[in-house]
Amino acid sequence: MHYHKLTAELIGEAGKKAMQMGHSYVGPVHLLLAMLDQPSDAGKLLMQMGLDPELTEKISQLVLSHEKILGIHDLLVHDYGP
C-alpha cells in the first residue's frame, strides 16, 4: 500500500510509540500520541483543544494493564468540570 509521505511518517512514529509502550501492534492511541508529537495542524488543533499527551498515555497504560483488555479502540474520558 502506498501512503502520502506524511502519513507514512506518522505510521512509523506510531510504531515507535507502540514499541516504547511495550505493545506489539499499532492502534488508535499510538497514532494519536504520534500525531501530537508531529508539527502538524491536526496535532496543534488537538493540543489547543486541551488534549494532554501524558494523560492520554497514562490512561491507555492503566486500561491496558488489565489482562482481559486486549486493546483500546474507543475510549472516552469525560470531564464535566467542578
Secondary structure as UniProt FT lines:
FT   HELIX           5..20
FT   TURN            21..22
FT   HELIX           28..37
FT   HELIX           41..48
FT   TURN            49..50
FT   HELIX           53..64
FT   TURN            67..68
//
